[in-house]
């Protein structure tokens, strides 16, 4: 995850790791109960970092779900 702490957009590999963490947290807690702070804690990043990269919780979870479906195809 060190790559994500750089300035600018995370690398593709690091972004994929964040999306995987997001899917894992959402699977454990459920969509409605998943918060940015949960994903931040699980990934070791600040909430503000996730907001910077994804904009919002909904955008982050939506991207994580789409990426998960894409991986299954």
Buried (B, 14 or more C-beta within 10 A) or exposed (E): EEEBEEEEEBEEEBBBBBBBBBBBBBEEEEEEEBEBEBBBEBBEBEBEBBBBBBEEBEEBBBBBBEBBEEEEE
